[in-house]
Amino acid sequence: MGNFRLQRAYEAPNGGYRILVDRLWPRGVSKEDAELDEWLKDVAPSQELRAWFNHRDHRFEEFRERYIAELEDGAATEAAEHLMELAREQEDIVLVYSTKDEEHNNAVVLLDFLDENT
C-alpha cells in the first residue's frame, strides 16, 4: 500500500510517483521541471468550488466539507478512486500542488481524504 505526501510544484522534485492535483498548471513551472507522472485535473475541486473558496482561510472548513462531498459522490469521485488504486501499485505518491498556503488548500484535504480511505 502506497504512502501519500504533499509537495509544492515550486520545490525541487524529490522522488516518488508525482501527480499534479490542481485544475490549473502552476505558473512559471515547465513540464520538464515539474517531473510529473500524471496531471489529474479531475481530482481537483470543481471550478465553482474553487472560485467560491478563493483561498479565503475563514471559508476553509466549509470548503473542506464541500470538496469531500465532491470526492465521495461528485465530479472528483472517479479521479479519487484512481488515486486509491494507485496506492496499491505505487510505494510513494507525491500530491503536487501550487498554492502558497500550505495549510489551507485542496491538496491538504485530498491527503486527509486518501489517508482515511486507503
Secondary structure, 3 states (H helix, E strand, C coil): CCEEEEEECCCCCCCCEEEECCCCCCCCCCHHHHCCCEECHHHCCCHHHHHHHCCCHHHHHHHHHHHHHHHHHCCCHHHHHHHHHHHHHCCEEEEEECCCCCCCCHHHHHHHHHHHHC
